[in-house]
Amino acid sequence: MASPTVENYLKALFALSDGGGKVSVSDLSKSLGVSAPTANSMVRKLSDRGLVDYQKYKPLELTREGRKEAAL
């Protein structure tokens, strides 16, 4: 079970991506009301858990597992 913070990030990514597109860290941070470095730090943690495809300076994309978690 994901923490509320992880759930919030996954749901925000899902909403911003319209279910399958790519999202910038900047758009994600604005949506959640956090700084870009804070969002970037969490995105790296989500990437380590296999929930987000993350590459430095590239848009973010939820993995299949990430989309599944976001839909719960």
Secondary structure by P-SEA (a helix, b strand, c coil): cccaaaaaaaaaaaaaacccccccaaaaaaaacccaaaaaaaaaaaaaaccccccccbbbbbcaaaaaaaac
